[in-house]
Amino acid sequence: MTTVRTGRRVAPGPKGAPLLGSLGSWKRNTADFLLGLQRDYGEIVRMRLGPMTVYQVTEPDAVRRVLVQNHGNYVRGPLYEQFGVVMGKGLLTTDGEFWRAHRRTVQPVFLRNAVPDIMPNLVEATGRMLDEWERKAAANEPVDLMTDMLKLTLVTLSGSLFAHDIGPFTEELKDTVDDVVTVMFRRGVPSEMVPSWLPTERKRKIAQIHRVFDRLVAELREGYAKTGEGPLMDLMERATDPDTGKPWTHQQIKDEILTIYLAGHETTAVALCWTLLSIAEHPHVQEELDAEIAAVLGGGTPTAEAAESLTYTKMVVDESLRMHPPIWIFPRAAVDADVLGGYDIEAGASVLLSPLVSHHNPRWWDNPMAFDPQRFTPEAVKERPRLAYMPFGAGPRQCVGNLMALLELRVIVSMINQRFRLSRIPGASLGYGSPVISLRPLHDVRVTPHPRPRAASAVQDRAAGAPPAACPFGGDA
Ligand code: HEM
């Protein structure tokens, strides 16, 4: 334990090794290490990672100070720099006026009144995937859940924000995103020790990633030039720089497209994957979900308003985002010294916020390893401080796509449950290992989709007093 220096309150934390500090434990299994810090030292923990002083902050009032009340003092900092290698200068990686102007530009398509516009694309893409699952079920073929969720969120994002049919590009883009994760946070290679002129595997991969994304950006811009369609593309193509009054450069548009693709599709896919697995492994949750979906939707296509009425489905999604927050950790750097939870934070220190660690804090979550949607009844939510739960961050830098992600999750989960039961094919253990950026399942997750008799949902539908609805996927309701 670190000793308290006279006149200052130094947060407790591991002593670590000379020079490296706790870098060894961090690299062995970052999630386990950080969860252990909260257990052993509390909600504000000081550690050294090589030359950096880092604080893990999970105390809700202190989290509020970092993300909301004193957010101007907490910038992206060195731990975010790795993102810039691929994303350049986009919403996720920048601060100050540049960030503010970009956020103002893209925000309109992510607001509550605009998000329902994604519905036609979302319903269509999900329906197509489920038709394919029907074919797979008939042929006794398993579904690779993570792969299908990545494709689905990619198709939905491209269609609804860029009016672009990503179709043939999907596979390549999915693989490229996998590469992005490895190049941004490759473990064990101190890249700063390799001379900058030396060609490395990492540099080759980065160049390859940029070639793929350059093609994507060119396709999106050409498509827009021809049709004028795609709400997000439209905002960016018409945006001007507040300083110069000039239109955004190609680089600005490219960096923002990359940011939206990288921040938007994998996160939602990871959330879907865990939500569907949790439902499959908890039969009582499955039953309650069935009853709600039958009562609210029957066999009909979800609408954005109907999705709002799926209150239990929302609780299931919220609980899944608690247990498996896709962005499980994100950093800041303190510009000036500050005090958090009574402890000194020195200027220049890094601050780590971790939805995963906060969401497993036994002070707010009884038996945190158990999946229990009842934690999200309105009464239960009122009992907790708001920032004990933060799958989308908080404050001005809160996830710009949170409403879109939540709508996608509710709609896709309900459409899958209308037509299928999923059972996981036993194989490698289910877990996230030592996650890097997002909390993806460590191994491939294969499930068997069992088609539900279509009539069943119609019978439940009528029993619930709703008029018979047309089946959205072509069969008889
Ligand atoms: C379940 C799905 C998602 C999760 C869990 C998630 C989580 C997060 C979190 C925690 C942050 C804050 C990071 C920080 O403060 O440092 C963030 C920021 C961001 N997210 Fe999401 N996200 C999701 C979906 C999306 C979607 C669908 C989009 C866009 C289509 C998106 C775009 C962004 C962008 C651009 C930022 C940076 C915002 C800014 O700094 O102004 N995200 N996300």
Residues whose N, C-alpha, C, O or C-beta is under 5 A from the ligand:
A	BS01	HEM	L91 L92 R103 I260 A263 G264 T267 T268 A271 P326 I327 F330 P331 M390 P391 F392 G393 P396 R397 Q398 C399 V400 G401 M404 A405
